[in-house]
Amino acid sequence: MEHAGRIAFVTGGGSGIGRAIALRLASAGAAVAVVDLHAGAAEAVAAEIRAGGGRAIAVAADVSAARAVADAAARARAELGTPSILVNSAGIAAFDPIATLAEETFDRMIAVHLKGTFLACRELAPAMAEAGWGRIVNVSSTAALNGGGPGLSHYAAAKAGVIGLTKSLAQELGPRGVTVNAIAPGLIDTPLIRGAGAPEGLYDEVVRRLPVRRIGQPDDVAAACAYLVSDEAGFCTGQVISPNGGAA
Ligand SMILES: NC(=O)c1ccc[n+]([C@@H]2O[C@H](COP(=O)([O-])OP(=O)(O)OC[C@H]3O[C@@H](n4cnc5c(N)ncnc54)[C@H](O)[C@@H]3O)[C@@H](O)[C@H]2O)c1
């Protein structure tokens, strides 16, 4: 899949799935704005891309803050050019039973995943529509489709919101040449799942039941994303692709 000449804006690009997507798009020729809350993580990925001969900048931004997203987009435009690919991968996760789920925790979950995705789309989609070509990929989760299990109500709700946003924007932007799709990964081996406070043995149990009998890797998701942002995927919009190892 060739992405030469494209400019990509990847949120959560400093780690895990976002990092794999940033590296994969860069290796196929895209210039990448690696956007992450953690400046050091974003810089490490941008440096890795540059070391491999690619073009990348690191941008520190909290995707839940409109001002920060606007500033990040402005930097990407000024230093790389106008992005025609947006990947929203920034995310957080935690297990919180409903009885003790704090209002602030719920609000933060919605703010990072759903509002953050909305803000980046609002910032970058108009120029894509204006140019008549764009690709937006929003990282949701199988939790949006199956609830995710006990303790993930806030996460599942935020990720389900991302799917609704995706499908509506696909309808709005399709006539302007911009596709909008979601990826709903299953269990992927990243720092996110290791730090989420999952019940003991949960992940082993999930993997034991998977037809492919292994945990997913960030590249399993990056491969799907590389397709969705390609020219070839122009007929694919408003879809939810789920690399999940065959989970029921
Ligand atoms: N790992 C999984 O099993 C899995 C499964 C389904 C969906 N997802 C989703 O995939 C996406 C990437 O997750 P990951 O597993 O790679 O996790 P990760 O923790 O490795 O990466 C997430 C990145 O997002 C950044 N981030 C967090 N809050 C941010 C904010 N407010 N603004 C900007 N950046 C922020 C973090 O600093 C981190 O670098 C998330 O949206 C996650 O919900 C992950």
The ligand as an ORCA input file, in Angstrom:
! r2SCAN-3c Opt
* xyz 0 1
  N      -4.770     -2.570     23.336
  C      -5.980     -3.083     23.146
  O      -6.265     -4.246     23.465
  C      -7.045     -2.235     22.509
  C      -8.226     -2.873     22.102
  C      -9.222     -2.127     21.516
  C      -9.057     -0.767     21.340
  N      -7.912     -0.170     21.760
  C      -7.802      1.264     21.546
  O      -6.672      1.490     20.750
  C      -6.201      2.815     20.972
  C      -4.705      2.766     21.224
  O      -4.508      2.035     22.421
  P      -3.164      1.242     22.729
  O      -3.561     -0.091     23.189
  O      -2.212      1.408     21.623
  O      -2.689      2.042     24.028
  P      -1.328      2.796     24.396
  O      -1.487      3.177     25.821
  O      -0.174      1.965     24.010
  O      -1.380      4.087     23.470
  C      -2.309      5.104     23.684
  C      -1.609      6.432     23.490
  O      -2.597      7.467     23.622
  C      -2.005      8.534     24.330
  N      -3.026      9.337     24.979
  C      -3.789      9.032     26.049
  N      -4.600     10.054     26.360
  C      -4.340     11.033     25.458
  C      -4.845     12.335     25.267
  N      -5.791     12.838     26.083
  N      -4.360     13.089     24.240
  C      -3.389     12.579     23.416
  N      -2.874     11.354     23.572
  C      -3.339     10.581     24.576
  C      -1.102      7.856     25.349
  O      -0.111      8.753     25.834
  C      -0.537      6.708     24.542
  O       0.679      7.069     23.928
  C      -7.001      3.345     22.149
  O      -8.026      4.181     21.673
  C      -7.574      2.092     22.770
  O      -8.758      2.364     23.480
  C      -6.896     -0.869     22.330
*
